[in-house]
Amino acid sequence: QVQVVESGGGLVQPGGSLRLSCTTSGSTFSSVAMAWYRQAPGKQRELVAFVSTGGTRNYADSVKGRFTISRDNAKNTVYLQMNSLKPEDTAVYYCNAPGKGSPLWSWGQGTQVTVSS
């Protein structure tokens, strides 16, 4: 079973930046698409950024132009660079490999991002 470990969250002021990292175990990382998700209090988890095995990227409209997803297959790691952060970006952020109906792996513990002055 692949395990994922997210890190890099924290408390940041509006307009600030954070870089999240997600490292996975196993040998399948380079052969799967990866995505970042987030779940705010009282809301459903949503996909915010996606990167294919070939490097194609897609973003939720709410983060387009502010967030950048990237991957390093040699390190089994996916990153999320978040700039111009807003209070509404406050959430627990998770990574996973998106599947047909649900993500391929069990969820990690996530990393908390809090945007507040």
N, C-alpha and C positions, 0 to 999 in steps of 0.2 A: 504494500500500500504506500503510495507516494505521500510524503508529508510536506507541508508548506509552512514556512515561517516568515511572517511579515515583521518589518521593523521600520523605524524612522519617523513614527508619528510624534506628536507633541502639541504643545500650546503655542500658538502663533497669533500675532496681531493681524487684523484685516490688512490686506495688501502684501502680506509676507509670503514666504516660500518655504516649502518642505520637499524633501526627496524621500520617497518611500522605496523600500527594497523588499523583495520576496524571493527567498531561496527555496528550491525544491530538492527533494531527495530522488533517487532513482535515475534511470538512464533514458527516460522518454521525453525529457523537456524539449529537446530540439525538434521533435516530431509533432508537437502539439501547439495549437494556438494558445495564447495566454491572455488573461483579462484581469483588470482591477474592478472590484465591486465596492460598494459602500452601503452601510445601513445606518441611517439616522434614527434617533429615539422615536419610537412610535410609527416608524415607516418600514416599508418592505425593502429588502436588499435590492439594489439596482446596479446594473453594469455601467461603468463610467468610461472605460477605455479598453480597447482590444488591439492585439497585435498578432498577425498571422505568422505562420512559420516562415513565410517569405518576406515579412517585414511590413505588410500592409497594415495601416492603422486606422481605427475608427474611434470616434468619441461621442459621448452623449452631448446633446446640444448645450446643456448647462455648464459643461467644462471646456467646450471647444475653444481653442485659442489661448487657453490658460494652462492646461495640463498636457504633458507629453509622456507617452508610454514608450519604453524601449526594452530591449532584451539582450542578454549576453549569454549565448548558448554555451560558451566555454565554462561559465560559472553557474549554469543552471539558475539564472537570476533574471527577474523582470523588475523594472524600475517604473516609478511614476513621479515625474517632476511636476510639482504643483506650484504655480505662480499666481500672483494676484488673488490670493485666497480671500474668500468671503465667509461670513458667519454661517451661511447656508451650506458650506462645505463641511461643516462639523459632522463627523460620523466616525464609525469604526470602518476601516478600510481592509479589504480582504483581496487576495489574489486566488485564482484558480484557472483551470483549463476548461473553457466552455465546451459543453457537449451538445447533443441534439436537443435534449429536453432539460437537462440539468448538468451542472459541472461534473467533470470526470472524477474529481478527488474529494476526499473529506475536507471540510473547511478547517483552516488553521484558527489561531486565536485572534487574528486580526491585529491592527494597530490603530490606536485612537488618535484622531486628529481633531483638535479643538481650535476654532478660530474665534477669538474674542479679544476685545480691548480691556 
